[in-house]
């Protein structure tokens, strides 16, 4: 009986670890975003807005970035659930957005990318 319980605990731990968010993997995934977006201290708007302080930020609100009307009027506030839904298919989430990106489909990669992005505050410092 002890072996079965211990095996179950080991399996539950392994499954939990496999689905955990990995900031390092998220940083690697962010390479797909770097052509258009910047993050961290000194980040500036590029083709897309800088992404510092994304968690809790209103869509279309970064100063100095020319957002599409669709993005400005979307009413979204970025949080984990909103980002994860958006990044799968940006044009489906905000029809009319300027973001020309096919999306990320793998759940683990999305989780990792969010972990990477969410660690930055509005000034680009890691929390």
N, C-alpha and C positions, 0 to 999 in steps of 0.2 A: 504494500500500500504506500509506503514511504517513497519508493522508487517512482510510482505513478504520479504522486503529488509533486515530487521534485522535477520530474520530466515536464509536467504541466507548467510549473513555475519557470523553468528554463525556456520553454517554448514561448510563453507569454512575454518574457523578457526579450527574447530574440525578435519577436514580431514588433514589439514596441521600439526597439532600437532600429529596426529596418525602416520604420515609418517616421522616425524622428527627423527634424529639420537639420540640415547640415549647411552651416554658413559657408564653409570652404567650397562645397559643391555649388552653392548659390553664387558665390563670387565667380566661379568658373562659368556658370550659366550666364551671368551678366555680360560676358564677352559678346553675346548675341545682341545686347542692347547698347553697347558702348559706341557704336557708330552714330547713334542719335541722342543718347542720354549720358549724363555725367552724374556722379555721386561722390560724396566725400568733401573734405575741406577744400575750398576753392572751386567747387563745381560751378560751371556756368551752363546756361542754356545752349543747346546745339540745335540740330534739326528738331529735336524734342526738348521738353523742359528738363531742368535738373531735377533729380529725384530725392533730394534731402528732405527729411521730415515727411515722407509720403504718408505714413500712418496717421490718420486723423485730418489730413489736408483735404480741402474742398477741391473738386475737379475744376480745372481751368483757372487756378488762382496764383500761379507762380508769376511774380512781377517780371515784366520785360519779355514774356513769351507770348507770341501771337497764336492763341488757340483757335480752333474751329468753333463756330457758333454751336455746333452739336456738343462739343466738349464743355464749353462754358455754361450751357443751359441744361446739362445732363442731370444736375442735382445730386451727383454722387459725392460721397465723402469716402476717401480711400481708407479702407481697413483690410484686414486679412481676407475676409470672405469676398468683398467686392473686387479686390485685386485678383484673387484666384479665379473668379468667374470671368473677369475682363481679359486676363492674359491668355486664356484659352482661345478667344476669338474677339479681338478688340472691336472689329467692325460690327459684330453682332451685338455686343454690349452697348456700344455708342454708335449707332448708325450715323454716318456723316463725319466721323472722326478723320483727322489727317493721318493718323497712325497707320502706316502701310507695313503691317507685320502680320504674318500668317498665324501667329500664336504659338503657344507651347502646350502640348497635349498631355505629356507625362505628369501625373500627379506628384511624384516625388521631386521632379525637377521644379515644378511650380512651388512646392513647399520650401525647397531649398532656396529658390530665388527670393521668395518672400522673407525668409529668415535673414538673408543677406541685406535686402533693402530696408527692412524694419529696424535694423540695428542703428541706423543713422538718424540723428536728430536734425532739426531744421538748419543748424549751422554746419552740418556735415561731420559732426563728431560722433564716434561710436559711443552709444549709451552704456 
